[in-house]
Amino acid sequence: MTTRHLIALALICAGIGMQPLWSQNPDARSFRVPEEERILREATDVLPDSLHDRILESNPRIRLAYQTYLRHMAGSRTGLTPPDPSVGVAYLTGDPRTLGTRVDVSLSQEFDFPTAYIHRSRLAGLEETRAGLEYIQVRQEVLLQARLLWLEGVYLRQNQGFLQQRLGETRAMETALRSRAEAGDSDPLLAAEAALQRAAAEGEWADLELRIRNLSLGWAELLGSGQEDALPPWPEDALLPQSRAPGLDSLLTAYGNSPERLLGQIRVEENEKNLDLVRSLRLPSFSAGYFSESVNREAFRGLEVGMSLPLWEDRNKAREAEFGISEAGAALAHLQSEQEKEIRQLCNRWSALEERIATLEEALDGIRSLNLLGRLLEAGEISPSEYFYRSEFHYRNRQLVLDYRLEQLQTEARLRRIYD
């Protein structure tokens, strides 16, 4: 086990005491996160502290992962000693009876070549570290899922405001044009267009309500609770926060110590230690014992020793273990390549979204509301059809900015999950 893994294991196991379950879990934050990043993350985290703690306490996946971690920790130190000694007693009666009786007593102990126990102990240490990293991996995935759901919830609340405004305006426009058409002052076709726009807005409102119900199901699964109290309370004035530019170099460095990368390194080391163990098991194993034989009050007592002759049993296991090292190394190299590619792609996507948001906001800056269009319509300078087209175009672009902001924040959350 390398020094890095020893430090990781010590930090993972430290601080387990009489505390709530989530605080007893292996601490991913102290495991890897630079102090300045930790402070910044805590200051800008979208999840409220109470909700963060509730997720760590209640989430079924985290609870299962923690129990799995405990099982691995308890089981990693089994099989590190020689097998239990064996005791045998035999009582034989002679035939004919004049031969008397015979009593045999034996006590024996078998054990592998001593270096085998050294390699098993090293493999056990790697298993403990791997168990802690697997827990951290699950914890990061769950907290990422929570942040994505929280951001989607804030997005839907903002979207509700947009759609309420739009739905109110389309209904008012439809009512006004229908009244004018009935009075003969307007073309009935314009009222039909207004009804179509109102129906489209109502359809979007229904889709929004469906997304909120599905969001509630996601929170119910995340919190391990019933649907009735699944949605956490968002602040009334909740708005999507500004996204922070991800630093590519710092992210690449951080992901070099990600649970996935460290698990890949541990698999390589496990295969190397397994090869050492296989070679040790190919060496002779030994047995020693005490033997006593008594016949008609005459006894023979002595010691018994033995040694195996490693000839053909498990002769190909060493070669299999060598291929295992190569396979684990190739898997680690592939993981590193795929992970770096994904990080670069997400960073590029974040930058592209930043440019699109800035461009759209600059274009929308002069027409933040539809009051100007309404005044132009009342003055007769634009037709109702032009108003329908322009207002729809305005809403669509405002919606697009909101969609881009959500995607940008979710992209940032996926990149920064390494710091949980």
C-alpha positions as CSV (number, residue, x, y, z in Angstrom):
1,M,0.0,0.0,0.0
2,T,1.4,3.4,-1.0
3,T,1.7,6.4,1.4
4,R,-1.1,8.1,-0.4
5,H,-3.5,5.2,0.3
6,L,-2.4,5.0,3.9
7,I,-3.2,8.7,4.4
8,A,-6.5,8.2,2.6
9,L,-7.4,5.3,4.8
10,A,-6.5,7.2,8.0
11,L,-8.6,10.2,7.0
12,I,-11.5,8.0,5.9
13,C,-11.6,6.2,9.2
14,A,-10.9,9.1,11.5
15,G,-13.6,10.7,13.6
16,I,-16.0,7.8,13.8
17,G,-17.7,8.2,17.1
18,M,-21.0,8.7,18.9
19,Q,-22.5,11.1,16.2
20,P,-25.3,11.0,13.7
21,L,-24.9,8.4,10.9
22,W,-24.0,10.9,8.2
23,S,-21.2,12.4,10.3
24,Q,-19.8,8.9,11.0
25,N,-19.3,8.3,7.3
26,P,-15.9,8.5,5.7
27,D,-15.2,12.2,5.2
28,A,-14.7,12.8,1.5
29,R,-14.1,16.5,2.1
30,S,-11.1,16.1,4.4
31,F,-9.9,13.3,2.1
32,R,-9.0,15.4,-0.8
33,V,-10.3,19.0,-1.1
34,P,-7.9,22.0,-0.9
35,E,-8.8,24.4,1.9
36,E,-9.4,27.4,-0.4
37,E,-11.8,25.4,-2.6
38,R,-13.6,24.0,0.4
39,I,-14.3,27.5,1.8
40,L,-15.4,28.8,-1.6
41,R,-17.6,25.7,-2.2
42,E,-19.3,26.1,1.2
43,A,-19.9,29.8,0.6
44,T,-21.4,29.3,-2.9
45,D,-23.1,25.9,-2.5
46,V,-26.7,26.0,-3.8
47,L,-27.9,23.4,-1.3
48,P,-28.9,24.7,2.1
49,D,-26.9,23.2,5.0
50,S,-30.0,21.7,6.6
51,L,-30.9,19.9,3.3
52,H,-27.3,18.8,2.8
53,D,-27.3,17.2,6.2
54,R,-30.7,15.6,5.7
55,I,-29.6,14.0,2.5
56,L,-26.5,12.5,4.1
57,E,-28.6,11.2,6.9
58,S,-31.6,9.9,5.0
59,N,-30.6,8.9,1.5
60,P,-31.0,5.2,0.9
61,R,-28.0,4.9,-1.4
62,I,-25.7,6.5,1.1
63,R,-27.0,4.4,4.0
64,L,-26.5,1.3,1.9
65,A,-23.0,2.4,0.8
66,Y,-22.1,3.0,4.5
67,Q,-23.3,-0.5,5.5
68,T,-21.3,-1.9,2.6
69,Y,-18.3,0.0,3.8
70,L,-18.6,-1.3,7.3
71,R,-19.0,-4.9,6.0
72,H,-15.8,-4.5,4.0
73,M,-14.0,-3.1,6.9
74,A,-15.1,-6.0,9.1
75,G,-14.3,-8.6,6.5
76,S,-11.0,-7.3,5.2
77,R,-9.0,-8.8,8.1
78,T,-10.3,-12.4,7.7
79,G,-8.2,-15.1,6.3
80,L,-4.9,-13.5,7.4
81,T,-4.0,-16.3,9.8
82,P,-3.3,-20.0,9.4
83,P,-6.3,-22.3,9.5
84,D,-7.5,-23.6,12.8
85,P,-5.6,-26.6,14.2
86,S,-7.3,-30.0,14.0
87,V,-7.6,-32.6,16.8
88,G,-8.5,-36.3,16.2
89,V,-9.2,-39.2,18.5
90,A,-9.7,-42.8,17.2
91,Y,-10.8,-45.7,19.4
92,L,-10.6,-49.2,17.8
93,T,-11.6,-52.5,19.3
94,G,-9.7,-55.6,18.3
95,D,-11.2,-58.7,16.8
96,P,-10.7,-61.2,18.3
97,R,-11.0,-59.3,21.6
98,T,-7.7,-60.8,22.8
99,L,-6.0,-58.3,20.6
100,G,-7.2,-55.5,22.9
101,T,-8.0,-51.9,21.9
102,R,-6.2,-49.2,20.2
103,V,-6.4,-45.5,20.9
104,D,-5.0,-42.9,18.5
105,V,-4.7,-39.1,19.4
106,S,-3.5,-36.5,16.9
107,L,-3.1,-32.7,16.9
108,S,-2.0,-31.0,13.7
109,Q,-1.5,-27.5,12.3
110,E,-1.1,-26.5,8.6
111,F,0.2,-23.2,7.3
112,D,1.3,-21.6,4.1
113,F,4.8,-20.3,3.3
114,P,5.2,-17.3,5.7
115,T,5.4,-14.6,3.0
116,A,1.8,-15.5,2.0
117,Y,0.5,-13.9,5.1
118,I,2.4,-10.7,4.5
119,H,0.9,-10.4,1.0
120,R,-2.6,-11.2,2.3
121,S,-2.3,-8.4,4.9
122,R,-1.2,-5.9,2.2
123,L,-4.2,-6.9,0.1
124,A,-6.5,-6.4,3.1
125,G,-5.2,-2.9,3.6
126,L,-6.0,-2.1,-0.1
127,E,-9.5,-3.6,0.3
128,E,-10.1,-1.2,3.2
129,T,-9.0,1.8,1.2
130,R,-11.1,0.6,-1.8
131,A,-14.2,0.3,0.5
132,G,-13.8,3.9,1.7
133,L,-13.3,5.2,-1.9
134,E,-16.4,3.4,-3.1
135,Y,-18.4,5.0,-0.3
136,I,-17.0,8.5,-1.3
137,Q,-17.9,7.8,-4.9
138,V,-21.6,7.1,-4.0
139,R,-21.7,10.2,-1.8
140,Q,-20.5,12.4,-4.6
141,E,-23.0,10.9,-7.0
142,V,-25.9,11.5,-4.6
143,L,-24.9,15.1,-3.7
144,L,-24.6,15.8,-7.4
145,Q,-28.1,14.5,-8.0
146,A,-29.3,16.7,-5.2
147,R,-27.7,19.8,-6.6
148,L,-29.2,19.1,-10.1
149,L,-32.6,18.6,-8.6
150,W,-32.3,21.8,-6.5
151,L,-31.2,23.8,-9.5
152,E,-34.1,22.4,-11.6
153,G,-36.5,23.4,-8.8
154,V,-35.3,27.0,-8.7
155,Y,-35.5,27.0,-12.5
156,L,-39.1,25.8,-12.5
157,R,-40.1,28.5,-9.9
158,Q,-38.6,31.2,-12.2
159,N,-40.3,29.6,-15.2
160,Q,-43.6,29.7,-13.3
161,G,-43.3,33.5,-13.1
162,F,-42.6,33.8,-16.8
163,L,-45.5,31.5,-17.8
164,Q,-47.9,33.2,-15.4
165,Q,-47.2,36.5,-16.9
166,R,-47.5,35.2,-20.4
167,L,-50.6,33.2,-19.7
168,G,-52.3,36.3,-18.2
169,E,-51.4,38.4,-21.2
170,T,-52.6,35.9,-23.8
171,R,-55.9,35.5,-22.0
172,A,-56.4,39.3,-21.8
173,M,-55.5,39.6,-25.5
174,E,-57.9,36.9,-26.4
175,T,-60.7,38.4,-24.4
176,A,-60.1,41.9,-25.9
177,L,-60.0,40.7,-29.5
178,R,-63.0,38.4,-29.1
179,S,-65.0,41.4,-27.7
180,R,-63.9,43.5,-30.7
181,A,-64.7,40.8,-33.1
182,E,-68.2,40.4,-31.7
183,A,-68.7,44.2,-32.0
184,G,-67.5,44.0,-35.6
185,D,-64.4,46.1,-35.0
186,S,-61.9,43.4,-35.6
187,D,-61.3,40.3,-37.8
188,P,-62.5,37.1,-36.0
189,L,-59.3,35.4,-37.3
190,L,-57.3,37.6,-34.9
191,A,-59.3,36.3,-32.0
192,A,-58.7,32.8,-33.2
193,E,-54.9,33.5,-33.3
194,A,-55.1,34.8,-29.8
195,A,-56.9,31.7,-28.6
196,L,-54.2,29.6,-30.2
197,Q,-51.5,31.5,-28.4
198,R,-53.4,31.1,-25.1
199,A,-53.9,27.4,-25.7
200,A,-50.1,27.0,-26.3
201,A,-49.3,28.9,-23.1
202,E,-51.7,26.7,-21.2
203,G,-50.0,23.6,-22.7
204,E,-46.7,24.8,-21.5
205,W,-48.1,25.5,-18.0
206,A,-49.4,21.9,-17.9
207,D,-46.0,20.6,-18.9
208,L,-44.5,22.7,-16.1
209,E,-46.8,21.2,-13.6
210,L,-45.9,17.7,-14.8
211,R,-42.2,18.5,-14.3
212,I,-42.8,19.7,-10.8
213,R,-44.6,16.4,-10.0
214,N,-41.7,14.5,-11.5
215,L,-39.3,16.6,-9.5
216,S,-41.2,15.7,-6.3
217,L,-40.7,12.0,-7.2
218,G,-37.0,12.6,-7.6
219,W,-36.8,14.2,-4.2
220,A,-38.8,11.4,-2.6
221,E,-36.3,8.9,-3.9
222,L,-33.3,11.1,-2.8
223,L,-34.6,11.7,0.7
224,G,-36.1,8.3,1.2
225,S,-39.4,9.9,2.2
226,G,-43.1,9.9,1.0
227,Q,-44.2,12.0,-1.9
228,E,-46.2,14.4,0.3
229,D,-43.2,16.0,1.9
230,A,-40.6,15.3,-0.9
231,L,-40.2,18.8,-2.3
232,P,-37.9,21.0,-0.1
233,P,-39.0,24.6,0.6
234,W,-37.4,27.0,-1.9
235,P,-37.2,30.7,-0.9
236,E,-39.9,32.8,-2.4
237,D,-37.3,35.0,-4.2
238,A,-35.1,32.0,-5.2
239,L,-33.3,32.8,-8.5
240,L,-30.7,30.8,-10.4
241,P,-27.3,32.0,-9.1
242,Q,-24.4,33.1,-11.3
243,S,-22.2,30.3,-12.4
244,R,-18.5,30.4,-11.6
245,A,-16.0,29.8,-14.3
246,P,-14.4,26.4,-13.9
247,G,-10.6,26.3,-13.8
248,L,-9.5,23.6,-16.2
249,D,-6.0,23.1,-14.8
250,S,-7.2,22.9,-11.2
251,L,-10.0,20.5,-12.2
252,L,-7.6,18.2,-14.0
253,T,-5.4,18.2,-10.9
254,A,-8.3,17.5,-8.6
255,Y,-9.6,14.6,-10.8
256,G,-6.2,13.1,-10.6
257,N,-7.1,12.2,-7.0
258,S,-10.8,11.4,-7.7
259,P,-12.3,8.2,-6.2
260,E,-12.6,6.7,-9.7
261,R,-8.9,7.4,-10.5
262,L,-7.7,6.1,-7.1
263,L,-9.9,3.0,-7.4
264,G,-8.2,2.3,-10.8
265,Q,-4.8,2.7,-9.2
266,I,-5.8,0.4,-6.3
267,R,-7.0,-2.3,-8.8
268,V,-3.5,-2.2,-10.3
269,E,-1.9,-2.6,-6.9
270,E,-4.3,-5.3,-5.9
271,N,-3.3,-7.3,-9.0
272,E,0.4,-6.7,-8.2
273,K,-0.1,-7.9,-4.6
274,N,-2.2,-10.8,-5.8
275,L,0.7,-11.9,-8.1
276,D,3.0,-11.8,-5.1
277,L,0.5,-13.9,-3.1
278,V,0.1,-16.4,-6.0
279,R,3.9,-16.8,-6.1
280,S,4.0,-17.3,-2.3
281,L,1.3,-19.9,-2.5
282,R,3.4,-21.8,-5.1
283,L,6.0,-22.3,-2.5
284,P,5.8,-25.3,-0.2
285,S,3.2,-25.2,2.6
286,F,3.9,-27.0,5.9
287,S,2.2,-29.0,8.6
288,A,3.3,-30.0,12.1
289,G,1.6,-32.0,14.8
290,Y,1.7,-34.4,17.7
291,F,0.7,-38.1,17.3
292,S,0.0,-40.7,20.0
293,E,-0.9,-44.4,19.5
294,S,-1.7,-46.8,22.4
295,V,-2.3,-50.5,22.0
296,N,-2.7,-52.8,25.1
297,R,-1.0,-50.3,27.3
298,E,1.9,-49.9,25.0
299,A,2.2,-46.4,23.5
300,F,4.0,-44.7,20.7
301,R,4.2,-40.9,20.9
302,G,6.0,-38.4,18.7
303,L,5.9,-35.4,16.4
304,E,4.8,-35.3,12.8
305,V,6.0,-32.7,10.2
306,G,5.2,-32.4,6.5
307,M,5.7,-30.3,3.5
308,S,3.8,-30.0,0.2
309,L,5.4,-30.5,-3.2
310,P,4.1,-27.7,-5.5
311,L,4.1,-29.4,-8.8
312,W,1.0,-28.9,-11.0
313,E,-1.7,-27.3,-8.8
314,D,-2.4,-23.7,-9.7
315,R,0.5,-23.7,-12.1
316,N,-1.1,-21.1,-14.4
317,K,-2.4,-18.7,-11.7
318,A,0.7,-16.6,-11.8
319,R,0.4,-16.0,-15.5
320,E,-3.3,-15.1,-15.0
321,A,-2.3,-12.6,-12.3
322,E,0.3,-11.0,-14.7
323,F,-2.4,-10.5,-17.3
324,G,-4.6,-9.0,-14.6
325,I,-2.0,-6.3,-13.9
326,S,-1.9,-5.4,-17.6
327,E,-5.6,-5.3,-17.8
328,A,-6.0,-3.1,-14.7
329,G,-3.3,-0.8,-16.1
330,A,-5.0,-0.5,-19.4
331,A,-8.3,0.2,-17.7
332,L,-6.7,3.0,-15.6
333,A,-5.2,4.6,-18.7
334,H,-8.6,4.4,-20.5
335,L,-10.3,5.9,-17.5
336,Q,-7.9,8.8,-17.3
337,S,-8.3,9.5,-21.0
338,E,-12.1,9.4,-20.8
339,Q,-12.2,11.5,-17.7
340,E,-10.0,14.2,-19.0
341,K,-11.9,14.3,-22.3
342,E,-15.2,14.7,-20.4
343,I,-13.8,17.5,-18.2
344,R,-12.6,19.4,-21.3
345,Q,-15.9,18.9,-23.0
346,L,-17.8,20.1,-20.0
347,C,-15.5,23.2,-19.7
348,N,-16.0,23.9,-23.4
349,R,-19.7,23.6,-23.1
350,W,-19.7,26.0,-20.1
351,S,-17.8,28.6,-22.0
352,A,-20.1,28.3,-25.1
353,L,-23.1,28.7,-22.8
354,E,-21.5,31.8,-21.2
355,E,-21.1,33.4,-24.6
356,R,-24.7,32.6,-25.7
357,I,-26.1,33.9,-22.4
358,A,-24.2,37.2,-22.7
359,T,-25.2,37.7,-26.3
360,L,-28.9,37.0,-25.7
361,E,-29.0,39.2,-22.5
362,E,-27.4,42.1,-24.4
363,A,-30.0,41.7,-27.2
364,L,-32.9,41.5,-24.7
365,D,-31.6,44.4,-22.5
366,G,-33.6,47.0,-24.4
367,I,-36.9,45.1,-24.3
368,R,-37.1,43.7,-20.8
369,S,-40.9,43.9,-20.9
370,L,-43.7,43.9,-23.4
371,N,-45.1,47.3,-22.4
372,L,-43.6,48.9,-25.4
373,L,-45.2,46.4,-27.7
374,G,-48.5,46.9,-26.0
375,R,-48.3,50.7,-26.4
376,L,-47.5,50.2,-30.1
377,L,-50.5,47.9,-30.5
378,E,-52.8,50.4,-28.8
379,A,-51.5,53.2,-31.0
380,G,-52.2,51.1,-34.1
381,E,-48.5,51.2,-35.2
382,I,-48.4,47.4,-35.2
383,S,-51.0,44.8,-36.0
384,P,-52.2,42.1,-33.6
385,S,-50.4,39.5,-35.8
386,E,-47.2,41.5,-35.4
387,Y,-47.8,41.7,-31.7
388,F,-48.3,37.9,-31.5
389,Y,-45.1,37.2,-33.4
390,R,-42.9,39.7,-31.5
391,S,-44.2,38.8,-28.1
392,E,-43.7,35.1,-28.8
393,F,-40.2,35.8,-30.0
394,H,-39.5,37.8,-26.8
395,Y,-40.8,35.1,-24.5
396,R,-38.9,32.4,-26.4
397,N,-35.6,34.1,-26.0
398,R,-36.2,34.9,-22.3
399,Q,-37.0,31.2,-21.9
400,L,-33.8,30.3,-23.8
401,V,-31.7,32.4,-21.5
402,L,-33.2,30.7,-18.5
403,D,-32.6,27.3,-20.1
404,Y,-29.0,28.2,-20.8
405,R,-28.5,29.3,-17.2
406,L,-29.8,26.0,-15.9
407,E,-27.6,24.0,-18.2
408,Q,-24.6,26.1,-17.3
409,L,-25.1,25.6,-13.6
410,Q,-25.7,21.9,-14.0
411,T,-22.5,21.7,-16.1
412,E,-20.6,23.4,-13.3
413,A,-22.1,21.1,-10.7
414,R,-21.0,18.1,-12.7
415,L,-17.5,19.5,-12.9
416,R,-17.2,20.4,-9.2
417,R,-18.7,17.2,-7.8
418,I,-15.0,16.2,-7.1
419,Y,-14.9,18.7,-4.3
420,D,-17.7,17.0,-2.2
